[in-house]
Amino acid sequence: MRDNILRVKGLQPGSVQSVPIVLVGNKADLALNGHREIDPQESETLAAQWCCPHLETSARDDVGVNEAFLEAVRQVRFGYFHKYSFIEGYN
């Protein structure tokens, strides 16, 4: 998927240039009830491979949504290579 994002942005996969990416797991409220479709370790592994932050959100419970947008804005504002800022408690 990351390679597809890079292609859409007109960049070659594996190039030095990159785009800001935040991996967001939505519907965290369902995970609390045991309805998780993706293992958290799988998400963390993917985020590490993509060198991007991973946050879990719940729009229903208003958890992590603002933080996900703020992280994307931080990456754009301060540059992708400014090692992810990871908001406390949301990674």
N, C-alpha and C positions, 0 to 999 in steps of 0.2 A: 504494500500500500504506500509506503514512504516513497518508493521509486515512482509510483504513479503521480503522487503529489509533486515531486520534483519535475517530472515530465510536463505536467500541466503548467508549471511555473516557467517552463522553457529551460530547465537545467538538466544536465546529464546526471543520472544516478552515479554516486561515487565521486562527484566533482567536489572541489574544495568549497565552492559556493554552496549555500544551502538556504533554507527558508525556516522561519520560526515555526515550530510544531509543539503543540501541547497535547499529550495523549489524555483524553478525558473519558473516564468510565461513568456513565450516567445511570440513574436509577439505583443509587446506593441504598435507598430505603428498602428496595426489594431484597438486596443482599442480606440485610439484617434478619429477614424472614427465611433465609436459606434458599432464595431464588436467584442464585448467582449463576450466570451463564459462562463467564470467563474467570478462570482461577486468578486470584490476585498475583500470584507468582509469575504467571504468564504475562500479565500486564507489566509488571516491574521489569521482567526480562526484555520485553519488547521496547519499553522506554529506555532501558540501558543501551540496547542495540542502536536505537535511533538517536541516542544522546539528547533526550528530551525529558522534561518533567512529566510525571503522571499524577493526576488528581482524580479523586472520585467525587461525584456530585449527585445531588438529589434536588431536582427542581421542585418536587412536591414539598419537601421539607426545607427548601431554601438553604441547602448546605453545599458549600464549595462552588456555587455557580459564579458568584462575583470573583472569587479567587481565580477561577479558570480564565475568565476574561482579563483580569489584571495581569496574570502571568503572560498571556499572549501579548498584551500591550507592553509589558516590560521587555519582552524579547524584541519587539519591533523598535521600541524607543532606545534601548541600550545596546542593541545588536545581538544577533544570535550567538556569537562566540563569547558573550559575556557570561559564560557558564550559568546554567539555570539557577534562578533565584529561589526556587522552592519556598513557598509560603509555609510558615511554621504550622505543622499539624495537618497539612493537606497533601503530603506526598506519599 
